[in-house]
Amino acid sequence: MAVIIDEQQQIFHLQTQHTSYIFQVLPTGDLTQLYYGARLTDPVNYQNLGKVEIKDATTGVMAQDQEWQFDVLRQEYSDLGHGDFRQPAYQVEFADGDRITEFKYQRYELQAGKQRLAGLPSTFAEAGDGTQTLQIYLQDAKAQLTLVLNYTIFEQQDVLVKSVQFQNQGSQTVQIRRALSLQLDLPDRDYDLLQFPGAWARERHLVRNPLHAGVQSFGSLRTASSHQHNPFFMLARSQTDNQQGEVYGFNLVYSGNFMDSLEVDQFDTTRVLVGINPEEFSWQLQPQANFQTPEVILTYTQAGFNQMSQQLSTFYQDHLVPQRFAKKVRPILINNWEATYFDFDEKKLLAFVDQAQKLGIELFVLDDGWFQGRNDDTTSLGDWFADKTKLPQGIKHLADAVHQKGLQFGLWFEPEMISLESQLYQEHPDWVIHVPGRQMTPGRHQYVLDFTRSEVVDYLFDAMSQVMTATKLDYVKWDMNRYITELYSPTLAPQQQLEAAHRYTLGVYQLYERLTKAFPEVLFESCASGGGRFDLGMMYYAPQAWTSDDTDALERLWIQYGTSFGYSLSMMGAHVSASPNEQIGRQTSLATRARVAYFGDFGYELDITKMSVEDLATIKEQVAFYKKYRTLFQFGKFYRLQSPYAGNQKQMSWEVVNDDQTLAIVAVYQILKEPQVLNSRVRLAGLKADQRYQINDSSQTYYGDQLMNAGIVLDNLPPKDPDFQARLLMVRAV
């Protein structure tokens, strides 16, 4: 069983295949966290797990002739006001200013399967697959409030999903000041925090530091998960690496303001808090209403970072992303943006399509500039109908021509934005997010629509649906190119203005929900100036995202390496662009650019109508190669072999392996060359120890254990070869 309940001791033991999560109801009615880690055989000596020393100079309460000190206890979901002075998981304020709650255990419910959340992206499972959902009900009798702690145990993937719901059964409105989704109190501080900060065009770079006393916190107040920080993070023992060691992984299924917080207290225990950022958040909970927090995905392994990433990747595929696309290979695309920008017409676009067809490319994506009056980035956002100057016969005519050539057709939208120079703004200036009487701050010459208003969502659904229906659209690139400033909505009462950020995010989800239900065959790709909203909230609707606007092959090594810890290869848009690279100016070979982009959803962003015969022949070969091994690249088991963060950062490598371990593709990237160095040795992973393998059609064979433990020795590149070289090793069982 996934959930074992000791009714007498009121202990809940949540088991996955390799982990145990255990908590208990105290005599006080509060919940204490006993254990989360490697699976324990039941029955467990709970007295040993729950043993707590009484500390001096610490407040406590008495129950059953025993003192309970909340500042010492590891708790499941803590408040502030009863002696626990660490950061709380929640806080509620009542009409008289009282901020003290007394939620006590009431009952539990255990159900098979996992229901989706209403209005929020969420995980899911069928009732018959062994998944179980436990709900713990806590009640504040005085306030007539109920707190529901939700736990879903995904046994096969070693994943636990947590969320919280506040229910107001009273007659008075209460104000939720803080409502985090997950609290985990760990018994020591001997962990490294691995997080993934960055900036535009430099997203999700791995940073690893040991925990220290006090609060360490990161997050976003940009009304998006942001380029600067990602909701995913890990806690690992200092010796943990890709191949071995203890690690916890945390990922929030949310796309708005978030906070990940870790606090090491005076007793060297660690509190982890994850959820909606309490800054710029409050929620009026009306009588008989509920508030649901986003879900947090939690996983643990003793087998290192690669195993943790693989657990999450399998879990996302089976229980998070749209199932229509979960195992469906993604098309190879060509996007016109870096080739044409706003300067195109139908003739130029069809020349792209003709060339793409000859190369074997499957999807043509028309990016920004196709709609009314859009000749630069100062106008027209919100006017989602074709520009008749560029497309005199309309967008449908172009789409039909693309489909007749045998290619799929995709379009760029930026639904959340509006230009002051647009028909939409002339008709609805009140739809722009702004504070009346205050200066508006533009970003990229554009402003943001108020997604807290249902009429805005209705308008966009109708406008986009008309285009999608007329074009029989196959793909949508949903962009979001600026964060929100001057956040205020006239539709909300003054005391509700701190709800605006969360309500905006819910509005975005509502539009996604309506469009994906109306057009289930359309593949959505999320984009936010590249990787500014690379999160699981987006992946629930759009199973892939543009990983970064930076397409330089070398920079992408760091970006894709960091992203791979918490996300699947099939979630990463990875394209070949022109050289010298537009963002960096670096020159790399066409082969190197492709061998980086293969490890994701492959495509091109360059002018294929102006390339040499030799380069076009190379692209045709690359397209054919990727098609042959696409399933492996997108859905294979991924291993990070050599880190670009380790040593002198001169070489890195990674690998994908198929399910039956008969085929692996290893990429070795020589970042910078050095004189007088030993030959490179790369240790592979994920092979069968007693199976013989052949590499790149060599006549020599090697057992899997040799390739994994001793490694394969690669000759140094010839002196004449430049930096930034990439080699592929095709490893086949014989």
Buried (B, 14 or more C-beta within 10 A) or exposed (E): EBBBBBEEEBBBBBBBEBBBBBBBBBEBBBBBBBBBBEBBEEEBEBEEBBEEEEEEEBEBBEEEEEEBBBBBBBBBBBBBBBBBBBBBBBBBBBEEEEEBBBBBBBEBEBEBBBBEBEEBBBBBBEEEBBBBBBBBBBBBEEBBBBBBBBBBBBBBBBBBBBBBBBBBBBEBBBBBBBBBBBBBBBBEBBBBBBBBBBEBBBBBBBBEEEBEEEBBEBBBBBBBBBBBBBBBBBBBBEEBBBBBBBBBBBBBBBBBBBBBBBBBBEEEBBBBBBBBBBEBBBBBBEEEBBBBBBBBBBBBBBBBBBBBBBBBBBBBBBBBBBEEBBEBBBBBBBBBBBBBBBEBBBEBBBBBBBBBBEBBBBBBBBBBBBBBBBBEBBBBBBBBBBBEEBBEEBBBBBBBBBBEBEBBBBBBBBBBBBBBBBBBBEEBEEBBBBBEEEEEEEBBBBBBBBBBBEEBBEBBBEBBBEBBEBBBBBBBBBBBBBBBBBBBBEBBEEEBBBBBBBBBBBBBBBBBBBBBEEBEEBBBBBBBBBBBBBBBBBBBBBBBBBBBBBBBBBBBBBBBBBBBBBBBBBBBBBBBBBBEBBBBEBEBBBBBBBBBBBBBBBBBBBBBBEBEEEEBEBBBBBBEBBBEBBBBBBBBBBBBBBBBBEEEEBBBBBBBBBEEBBBBBBBBBBBEBEEEEEEBEBBBBBBBEEBEBBBEEEEEBBBBEBBBEEBBEBEBBEEEEEBBBBBBBBBBBE
